[in-house]
Amino acid sequence: MTTLTGATAAKLLKAVISDYNYWGESESDSPLAIKRTKSVFDEKKILSLDASARRKAMQTEGYKAPERTIIEKTLDEVFQPLVQSSLSELTNTAPSVMNGVSPIENLLSPAEAVEYYVQLYSAFKKLDEPKVCYVEDSSGDPYTRLFIVGSSADGETVYAQGLLTQA
């Protein structure tokens, strides 16, 4: 059972994304935004938030979101491969830096990615019922909506959201 309030959790998550905010499952820059709500965070709410984001991204008058499916995963299912990939990049870069072939700053991006994923994972693990939801469609729409969600001690839903671009 968490002891974090919604405000405290949101503040913690905003601090995590303040330095580095790039979600690795996207083919474009996909920063996460941290939000909280006291309203019910169910399938209807997720699809509504998704439709608004797609409409804004498409910038097309009268855009109607396609038929969509919510895919729910655990934090471990999502973060484990992201952390492993970032660690691999860091360990592959390290030898050339250690040998003086590459500049030290080449370690910056992979080190920040490892820190980012580990801190996000840890922060959401402190909340109750943490999960990751992807909103996908079967049409040619290039967008997948990402929600990382958890419940706070004071009954708020705290979530990170991003719009991933995938060709």
N, CA, C and O of each residue as an XYZ file, in Angstrom:
668
protein
N       0.849     -1.180      0.000
C       0.000      0.000      0.000
C       0.892      1.239      0.000
O       1.777      1.379      0.845
N       0.654      2.120     -0.939
C       1.474      3.319     -1.063
C       1.148      4.343      0.016
O       0.038      4.384      0.547
N       2.127      5.154      0.322
C       1.903      6.284      1.223
C       2.047      7.601      0.475
O       1.851      8.670      1.051
N       2.391      7.526     -0.812
C       2.560      8.735     -1.619
C       1.213      9.347     -1.972
O       0.292      8.646     -2.392
N       1.105     10.659     -1.799
C      -0.083     11.366     -2.273
C       0.082     11.621     -3.767
O       1.177     11.485     -4.313
N      -1.001     11.988     -4.412
C      -0.940     12.302     -5.837
C       0.011     13.442     -6.120
O       0.782     13.392     -7.079
N      -0.040     14.478     -5.286
C       0.827     15.644     -5.490
C       2.299     15.270     -5.343
O       3.132     15.698     -6.142
N       2.619     14.477     -4.331
C       4.008     14.063     -4.107
C       4.505     13.173     -5.242
O       5.628     13.338     -5.718
N       3.676     12.238     -5.670
C       4.065     11.343     -6.765
C       4.284     12.123     -8.056
O       5.253     11.877     -8.775
N       3.385     13.067     -8.355
C       3.525     13.874     -9.573
C       4.797     14.710     -9.514
O       5.499     14.850    -10.515
N       5.092     15.262     -8.352
C       6.312     16.063     -8.185
C       7.554     15.192     -8.400
O       8.498     15.611     -9.069
N       7.550     14.002     -7.842
C       8.665     13.062     -8.004
C       8.856     12.701     -9.479
O       9.981     12.699     -9.978
N       7.769     12.398    -10.166
C       7.848     12.019    -11.582
C       8.281     13.186    -12.461
O       9.027     12.991    -13.421
N       7.827     14.386    -12.149
C       8.250     15.563    -12.922
C       9.746     15.807    -12.754
O      10.415     16.244    -13.690
N      10.271     15.525    -11.560
C      11.715     15.657    -11.339
C      12.481     14.630    -12.176
O      13.553     14.933    -12.701
N      11.937     13.425    -12.300
C      12.582     12.372    -13.094
C      12.711     12.799    -14.551
O      13.763     12.606    -15.160
N      11.651     13.379    -15.117
C      11.668     13.714    -16.545
C      12.266     15.085    -16.841
O      12.364     15.475    -18.004
N      12.667     15.821    -15.809
C      13.182     17.179    -16.037
C      14.524     17.192    -16.768
O      14.802     18.129    -17.516
N      15.347     16.189    -16.569
C      16.678     16.118    -17.180
C      16.671     15.480    -18.560
O      17.264     15.997    -19.507
N      16.002     14.369    -18.651
C      16.015     13.530    -19.848
C      14.595     13.025    -20.023
O      14.029     12.446    -19.095
N      14.012     13.229    -21.183
C      12.617     12.845    -21.371
C      12.411     12.343    -22.795
O      11.833     13.029    -23.638
N      12.895     11.140    -23.040
C      12.753     10.539    -24.367
C      12.376      9.076    -24.194
O      13.130      8.311    -23.592
N      11.232      8.681    -24.708
C      10.769      7.302    -24.596
C      11.303      6.506    -25.777
O      11.026      6.848    -26.927
N      12.053      5.468    -25.517
C      12.783      4.726    -26.537
C      11.971      3.900    -27.507
O      12.524      3.424    -28.498
N      10.688      3.708    -27.271
C       9.883      2.900    -28.184
C       9.296      3.719    -29.331
O       8.486      3.208    -30.105
N       9.692      4.972    -29.446
C       9.146      5.846    -30.482
C      10.213      6.179    -31.512
O      11.403      6.233    -31.200
N       9.767      6.403    -32.746
C      10.696      6.768    -33.814
C      10.890      8.277    -33.907
O      11.649      8.756    -34.750
N      10.218      9.015    -33.058
C      10.406     10.465    -33.011
C      10.505     10.879    -31.550
O      10.307     10.062    -30.650
N      10.806     12.124    -31.323
C      10.898     12.642    -29.968
C       9.522     12.533    -29.322
O       8.564     13.145    -29.793
N       9.421     11.771    -28.265
C       8.137     11.540    -27.605
C       8.253     11.779    -26.110
O       8.310     10.830    -25.328
N       8.288     13.041    -25.712
C       8.404     13.319    -24.281
C       7.139     12.910    -23.529
O       6.031     12.954    -24.065
N       7.333     12.519    -22.294
C       6.206     12.173    -21.439
C       5.737     13.417    -20.700
O       6.535     14.298    -20.380
N       4.453     13.484    -20.434
C       3.871     14.529    -19.602
C       3.294     13.837    -18.372
O       2.698     12.765    -18.476
N       3.473     14.451    -17.221
C       2.980     13.881    -15.973
C       1.674     14.570    -15.600
O       1.590     15.798    -15.591
N       0.667     13.779    -15.296
C      -0.658     14.297    -14.942
C      -1.202     13.515    -13.753
O      -0.701     12.448    -13.400
N      -2.242     14.079    -13.149
C      -2.969     13.349    -12.115
C      -4.439     13.724    -12.207
O      -4.793     14.808    -12.670
N      -5.274     12.822    -11.766
C      -6.708     13.054    -11.840
C      -7.413     12.354    -10.685
O      -6.972     11.312    -10.199
N      -8.510     12.952    -10.264
C      -9.351     12.316     -9.246
C     -10.485     11.541     -9.904
O     -11.178     10.768     -9.243
N     -10.675     11.748    -11.207
C     -11.752     11.039    -11.905
C     -11.343      9.590    -12.162
O     -10.170      9.231    -12.065
N     -12.322      8.785    -12.486
C     -12.080      7.371    -12.769
C     -11.199      7.264    -14.011
O     -11.494      7.862    -15.046
N     -10.126      6.503    -13.900
C      -9.190      6.336    -15.016
C      -9.423      4.957    -15.612
O      -8.660      4.019    -15.378
N     -10.485      4.860    -16.379
C     -10.878      3.589    -16.966
C     -10.647      3.602    -18.477
O     -10.040      4.528    -19.015
N     -11.136      2.570    -19.148
C     -10.950      2.453    -20.595
C     -11.535      3.659    -21.337
O     -10.933      4.158    -22.288
N     -12.696      4.119    -20.905
C     -13.349      5.268    -21.547
C     -12.475      6.521    -21.441
O     -12.328      7.261    -22.414
N     -11.901      6.755    -20.268
C     -11.025      7.915    -20.047
C      -9.768      7.797    -20.911
O      -9.351      8.769    -21.539
N      -9.173      6.617    -20.941
C      -7.957      6.399    -21.729
C      -8.226      6.658    -23.211
O      -7.443      7.337    -23.874
N      -9.327      6.122    -23.729
C      -9.654      6.317    -25.148
C      -9.969      7.778    -25.460
O      -9.657      8.258    -26.550
N     -10.576      8.480    -24.526
C     -10.869      9.902    -24.717
C      -9.579     10.720    -24.781
O      -9.420     11.569    -25.658
N      -8.660     10.461    -23.848
C      -7.367     11.157    -23.855
C      -6.591     10.836    -25.132
O      -5.947     11.708    -25.715
N      -6.660      9.588    -25.551
C      -5.985      9.166    -26.775
C      -6.546      9.892    -27.994
O      -5.784     10.391    -28.823
N      -7.856      9.954    -28.110
C      -8.485     10.611    -29.262
C      -8.095     12.083    -29.331
O      -7.833     12.605    -30.414
N      -8.054     12.752    -28.184
C      -7.658     14.167    -28.150
C      -6.223     14.353    -28.622
O      -5.933     15.271    -29.390
N      -5.330     13.489    -28.169
C      -3.920     13.597    -28.562
C      -3.728     13.314    -30.047
O      -2.949     14.000    -30.710
N      -4.420     12.324    -30.571
C      -4.317     12.000    -31.999
C      -4.854     13.154    -32.845
O      -4.260     13.522    -33.859
N      -5.981     13.718    -32.419
C      -6.585     14.833    -33.148
C      -5.601     16.007    -33.212
O      -5.422     16.633    -34.257
N      -4.977     16.285    -32.081
C      -4.001     17.381    -32.016
C      -2.784     17.079    -32.893
O      -2.294     17.963    -33.596
N      -2.298     15.845    -32.858
C      -1.113     15.466    -33.640
C      -1.389     15.483    -35.140
O      -0.527     15.878    -35.925
N      -2.574     15.061    -35.539
C      -2.915     14.990    -36.964
C      -3.175     16.376    -37.550
O      -2.978     16.591    -38.745
N      -3.611     17.303    -36.724
C      -3.894     18.682    -37.159
C      -4.780     18.704    -38.402
O      -4.569     19.492    -39.323
N      -5.765     17.828    -38.406
C      -6.701     17.741    -39.519
C      -8.098     18.046    -38.997
O      -8.552     17.445    -38.024
N      -8.762     18.967    -39.637
C     -10.127     19.319    -39.244
C     -11.035     18.101    -39.386
O     -11.018     17.429    -40.417
N     -11.814     17.821    -38.371
C     -12.756     16.716    -38.423
C     -12.132     15.336    -38.275
O     -12.769     14.333    -38.597
N     -10.885     15.271    -37.790
C     -10.227     13.973    -37.616
C     -11.036     13.106    -36.658
O     -11.454     13.571    -35.598
N     -11.252     11.871    -37.025
C     -11.941     10.916    -36.168
C     -10.974      9.766    -35.895
O     -10.451      9.140    -36.816
N     -10.753      9.509    -34.625
C      -9.834      8.436    -34.246
C     -10.342      7.098    -34.771
O     -11.546      6.843    -34.750
N      -9.433      6.240    -35.244
C      -9.838      4.921    -35.742
C     -10.250      4.002    -34.587
O     -10.147      4.373    -33.418
N     -10.703      2.834    -34.924
C     -11.007      1.807    -33.926
C      -9.708      1.487    -33.193
O      -8.680      1.246    -33.826
N      -9.752      1.482    -31.864
C      -8.524      1.305    -31.086
C      -8.666      0.209    -30.044
O      -9.769     -0.144    -29.627
N      -7.515     -0.321    -29.635
C      -7.445     -1.367    -28.626
C      -6.470     -0.931    -27.542
O      -5.411     -0.375    -27.835
N      -6.833     -1.185    -26.292
C      -5.930     -0.899    -25.176
C      -5.204     -2.191    -24.817
O      -5.826     -3.219    -24.550
N      -3.884     -2.115    -24.816
C      -3.051     -3.258    -24.442
C      -2.394     -2.918    -23.110
O      -1.641     -1.949    -23.005
N      -2.687     -3.724    -22.100
C      -2.171     -3.478    -20.756
C      -0.993     -4.406    -20.476
O      -1.047     -5.605    -20.751
N       0.078     -3.822    -19.919
C       1.270     -4.600    -19.578
C       1.737     -4.222    -18.179
O       1.358     -3.182    -17.639
N       2.564     -5.081    -17.606
C       3.155     -4.771    -16.308
C       4.352     -3.839    -16.505
O       4.879     -3.711    -17.610
N       4.764     -3.202    -15.430
C       5.961     -2.359    -15.506
C       7.166     -3.178    -15.947
O       7.957     -2.730    -16.777
N       7.304     -4.381    -15.391
C       8.456     -5.218    -15.737
C       8.480     -5.581    -17.217
O       9.544     -5.573    -17.836
N       7.328     -5.898    -17.788
C       7.263     -6.255    -19.209
C       7.750     -5.121    -20.105
O       8.358     -5.364    -21.148
N       7.486     -3.898    -19.700
C       7.845     -2.737    -20.518
C       9.245     -2.228    -20.202
O      10.037     -1.974    -21.109
N       9.547     -2.081    -18.924
C      10.813     -1.444    -18.550
C      12.019     -2.359    -18.666
O      13.116     -1.885    -18.960
N      11.848     -3.659    -18.443
C      12.982     -4.589    -18.512
C      13.727     -4.492    -19.847
O      14.947     -4.325    -19.835
N      13.048     -4.590    -20.999
C      13.782     -4.483    -22.268
C      14.360     -3.092    -22.519
O      15.417     -2.968    -23.139
N      13.685     -2.048    -22.048
C      14.208     -0.693    -22.239
C      15.490     -0.481    -21.440
O      16.451      0.108    -21.936
N      15.495     -0.965    -20.201
C      16.699     -0.850    -19.364
C      17.814     -1.712    -19.946
O      18.963     -1.274    -20.005
N      17.495     -2.920    -20.372
C      18.512     -3.799    -20.959
C      19.135     -3.176    -22.204
O      20.352     -3.235    -22.383
N      18.323     -2.587    -23.051
C      18.826     -1.947    -24.268
C      19.735     -0.765    -23.937
O      20.789     -0.590    -24.549
N      19.319      0.038    -22.969
C      20.133      1.193    -22.564
C      21.440      0.755    -21.924
O      22.490      1.349    -22.171
N      21.375     -0.293    -21.094
C      22.600     -0.817    -20.481
C      23.545     -1.381    -21.535
O      24.760     -1.211    -21.436
N      22.997     -2.048    -22.536
C      23.830     -2.581    -23.625
C      24.534     -1.459    -24.366
O      25.725     -1.551    -24.665
N      23.791     -0.396    -24.661
C      24.401      0.743    -25.351
C      25.511      1.360    -24.501
O      26.568      1.726    -25.014
N      25.258      1.470    -23.200
C      26.261      2.032    -22.295
C      27.504      1.140    -22.231
O      28.628      1.636    -22.309
N      27.308     -0.162    -22.093
C      28.468     -1.063    -22.000
C      29.201     -1.194    -23.331
O      30.400     -1.474    -23.345
N      28.506     -0.998    -24.446
C      29.173     -1.021    -25.753
C      29.974      0.252    -26.006
O      30.973      0.227    -26.724
N      29.543      1.351    -25.424
C      30.226      2.634    -25.602
C      31.421      2.768    -24.659
O      32.424      3.394    -25.003
N      31.312      2.185    -23.485
C      32.328      2.357    -22.445
C      33.753      1.970    -22.868
O      34.673      2.734    -22.574
N      33.991      0.844    -23.532
C      35.373      0.480    -23.868
C      36.096      1.521    -24.729
O      37.273      1.800    -24.499
N      35.413      2.091    -25.705
C      36.086      3.082    -26.551
C      36.376      4.365    -25.777
O      37.348      5.060    -26.071
N      35.546      4.680    -24.797
C      35.822      5.846    -23.942
C      36.994      5.520    -23.017
O      37.886      6.346    -22.823
N      36.987      4.320    -22.452
C      38.055      3.918    -21.538
C      39.406      3.854    -22.249
O      40.441      4.108    -21.633
N      39.404      3.517    -23.536
C      40.647      3.438    -24.314
C      41.055      4.776    -24.911
O      42.080      4.869    -25.586
N      40.269      5.802    -24.669
C      40.597      7.132    -25.176
C      40.256      7.338    -26.643
O      40.632      8.360    -27.217
N      39.560      6.404    -27.260
C      39.191      6.510    -28.672
C      38.000      7.448    -28.854
O      37.943      8.205    -29.823
N      37.062      7.396    -27.929
C      35.860      8.237    -27.995
C      35.855      9.217    -26.827
O      36.410      8.928    -25.767
N      35.228     10.374    -27.020
C      35.160     11.346    -25.928
C      34.224     10.875    -24.807
O      33.284     10.117    -25.045
N      34.495     11.327    -23.615
C      33.718     10.955    -22.431
C      32.234     11.263    -22.610
O      31.378     10.511    -22.144
N      31.936     12.372    -23.286
C      30.529     12.766    -23.427
C      29.696     11.765    -24.235
O      28.469     11.856    -24.246
N      30.346     10.816    -24.906
C      29.596      9.766    -25.607
C      28.834      8.858    -24.635
O      27.910      8.149    -25.033
N      29.230      8.889    -23.364
C      28.542      8.099    -22.346
C      27.261      8.776    -21.856
O      26.406      8.132    -21.247
N      27.134     10.062    -22.121
C      26.042     10.846    -21.550
C      24.657     10.313    -21.913
O      23.850     10.047    -21.023
N      24.378     10.156    -23.178
C      23.034      9.741    -23.596
C      22.649      8.355    -23.075
O      21.566      8.206    -22.510
N      23.501      7.330    -23.245
C      23.092      6.021    -22.718
C      23.010      5.996    -21.189
O      22.163      5.298    -20.630
N      23.876      6.745    -20.510
C      23.811      6.795    -19.042
C      22.522      7.478    -18.588
O      21.883      7.035    -17.633
N      22.141      8.562    -19.275
C      20.897      9.252    -18.935
C      19.683      8.364    -19.200
O      18.722      8.384    -18.431
N      19.720      7.596    -20.269
C      18.599      6.702    -20.583
C      18.423      5.652    -19.492
O      17.300      5.385    -19.064
N      19.527      5.053    -19.039
C      19.454      4.063    -17.964
C      18.843      4.707    -16.724
O      17.924      4.153    -16.120
N      19.349      5.867    -16.349
C      18.848      6.567    -15.162
C      17.358      6.892    -15.305
O      16.587      6.691    -14.366
N      16.959      7.384    -16.459
C      15.570      7.761    -16.736
C      14.621      6.574    -16.541
O      13.633      6.678    -15.815
N      14.925      5.455    -17.188
C      14.043      4.292    -17.091
C      14.004      3.716    -15.680
O      12.937      3.334    -15.199
N      15.150      3.649    -15.014
C      15.196      3.098    -13.659
C      14.425      4.001    -12.696
O      13.694      3.505    -11.839
N      14.580      5.313    -12.826
C      13.865      6.226    -11.933
C      12.356      6.220    -12.195
O      11.566      6.238    -11.251
N      11.952      6.196    -13.466
C      10.516      6.109    -13.774
C       9.924      4.817    -13.210
O       8.873      4.829    -12.568
N      10.602      3.726    -13.456
C      10.154      2.427    -12.962
C      10.015      2.461    -11.438
O       8.993      2.043    -10.893
N      11.037      2.955    -10.764
C      11.038      2.993     -9.298
C       9.926      3.880     -8.757
O       9.280      3.531     -7.768
N       9.698      5.021     -9.394
C       8.651      5.937     -8.936
C       7.268      5.300     -9.085
O       6.447      5.384     -8.172
N       7.010      4.671    -10.219
C       5.698      4.042    -10.407
C       5.521      2.808     -9.532
O       4.393      2.482     -9.160
N       6.610      2.109     -9.192
C       6.521      0.957     -8.287
C       6.096      1.386     -6.888
O       5.578      0.572     -6.124
N       6.309      2.657     -6.545
C       5.903      3.165     -5.233
C       4.400      3.424     -5.159
O       3.857      3.617     -4.071
N       3.734      3.430     -6.299
C       2.289      3.646     -6.340
C       1.554      2.306     -6.331
O       2.148      1.263     -6.603
N       0.280      2.345     -6.023
C      -0.535      1.134     -6.043
C      -0.972      0.822     -7.469
O      -1.203      1.723     -8.276
N      -1.078     -0.458     -7.760
C      -1.572     -0.952     -9.042
C      -0.912     -0.298    -10.261
O      -1.609      0.157    -11.168
N       0.430     -0.248    -10.291
C       1.088      0.357    -11.456
C       0.938     -0.528    -12.691
O       0.954     -1.755    -12.599
N       0.793      0.111    -13.835
C       0.670     -0.622    -15.093
C       1.009      0.309    -16.244
O       1.109      1.525    -16.082
N       1.182     -0.295    -17.401
C       1.436      0.460    -18.626
C       0.334      0.099    -19.612
O       0.017     -1.075    -19.805
N      -0.241      1.118    -20.228
C      -1.282      0.902    -21.236
C      -0.840      1.523    -22.551
O      -0.401      2.672    -22.601
N      -0.963      0.747    -23.601
C      -0.736      1.243    -24.956
C      -2.088      1.273    -25.657
O      -2.875      0.333    -25.537
N      -2.357      2.342    -26.382
C      -3.572      2.411    -27.190
C      -3.127      2.306    -28.640
O      -2.462      3.198    -29.168
N      -3.503      1.205    -29.273
C      -3.091      0.934    -30.650
C      -4.312      0.833    -31.549
O      -5.428      0.602    -31.084
N      -4.082      1.009    -32.835
C      -5.156      0.840    -33.803
C      -4.671     -0.046    -34.937
O      -3.477     -0.314    -35.067
N      -5.608     -0.496    -35.751
C      -5.243     -1.395    -36.848
C      -5.141     -0.672    -38.183
O      -4.817     -1.286    -39.200
N      -5.414      0.620    -38.186
C      -5.328      1.376    -39.441
C      -3.887      1.815    -39.691
O      -2.969      1.380    -38.995
N      -3.698      2.656    -40.663
C      -2.367      3.144    -40.991
C      -1.930      4.315    -40.127
O      -0.913      4.947    -40.412
N      -2.676      4.611    -39.086
C      -2.346      5.708    -38.182
C      -1.007      5.403    -37.508
O      -0.859      4.337    -36.910
N      -0.026      6.311    -37.587
C       1.304      6.017    -37.059
C       1.437      6.191    -35.543
O       2.527      6.010    -35.000
N       0.364      6.535    -34.863
C       0.472      6.882    -33.447
C       0.029      5.754    -32.527
O      -0.949      5.056    -32.790
N       0.777      5.599    -31.442
C       0.421      4.711    -30.344
C       0.493      5.550    -29.084
O       1.507      6.198    -28.822
N      -0.556      5.542    -28.318
C      -0.601      6.325    -27.087
C      -0.063      5.475    -25.950
O      -0.381      4.291    -25.840
N       0.748      6.087    -25.112
C       1.360      5.416    -23.967
C       0.860      6.057    -22.683
O       0.865      7.280    -22.548
N       0.430      5.227    -21.744
C       0.070      5.682    -20.405
C       0.767      4.778    -19.401
O       0.638      3.556    -19.468
N       1.504      5.374    -18.473
C       2.063      4.639    -17.341
C       1.266      5.145    -16.148
O       1.250      6.345    -15.875
N       0.606      4.240    -15.436
C      -0.433      4.623    -14.491
C      -0.202      3.988    -13.125
O       0.275      2.857    -13.024
N      -0.549      4.735    -12.068
C      -0.549      4.199    -10.717
C      -1.506      4.990     -9.847
O      -1.888      6.108    -10.193
N      -1.898      4.412     -8.712
C      -2.831      5.061     -7.792
C      -2.099      5.531     -6.545
O      -1.229      4.839     -6.017
N      -2.470      6.725     -6.083
C      -1.825      7.310     -4.905
C      -2.618      6.990     -3.639
O      -3.731      6.469     -3.708
N      -2.034      7.306     -2.488
C      -2.668      7.035     -1.199
C      -3.944      7.842     -1.006
O      -4.848      7.409     -0.292
N      -4.026      9.014     -1.637
C      -5.212      9.859     -1.483
C      -6.241      9.646     -2.595
O      -7.131     10.474     -2.789
N      -6.115      8.539     -3.320
C      -7.124      8.160     -4.299
C      -6.990      8.778     -5.678
O      -7.867      8.595     -6.522
N      -5.920      9.497     -5.921
C      -5.720     10.067     -7.250
C      -5.031      9.044     -8.157
O      -4.305      8.164     -7.693
N      -5.275      9.183     -9.441
C      -4.530      8.418    -10.432
C      -3.434      9.330    -10.955
O      -3.703     10.435    -11.425
N      -2.208      8.864    -10.872
C      -1.056      9.616    -11.368
C      -0.584      8.881    -12.614
O      -0.439      7.659    -12.610
N      -0.344      9.646    -13.689
C       0.048      8.977    -14.922
C       1.018      9.810    -15.742
O       1.020     11.041    -15.700
N       1.835      9.090    -16.485
C       2.708      9.695    -17.487
C       2.078      9.330    -18.819
O       1.638      8.198    -19.018
N       2.037     10.289    -19.725
C       1.448     10.015    -21.033
C       2.357     10.525    -22.128
O       3.034     11.541    -21.975
N       2.361      9.810    -23.227
C       3.140     10.211    -24.386
C       2.494      9.675    -25.646
O       1.748      8.696    -25.614
N       2.790     10.327    -26.749
C       2.279      9.883    -28.043
C       3.465      9.372    -28.849
O       4.311     10.150    -29.291
N       3.517      8.067    -29.035
C       4.629      7.436    -29.735
C       4.342      7.405    -31.230
O       3.208      7.180    -31.653
N       5.375      7.633    -32.016
C       5.250      7.562    -33.465
C       5.950      6.298    -33.935
O       7.114      6.064    -33.611
N       5.235      5.488    -34.698
C       5.801      4.243    -35.203
C       5.380      4.069    -36.651
O       4.194      4.124    -36.978
N       6.353      3.860    -37.503
C       6.060      3.723    -38.938
C       5.466      2.381    -39.261
O       5.162      2.104    -40.421
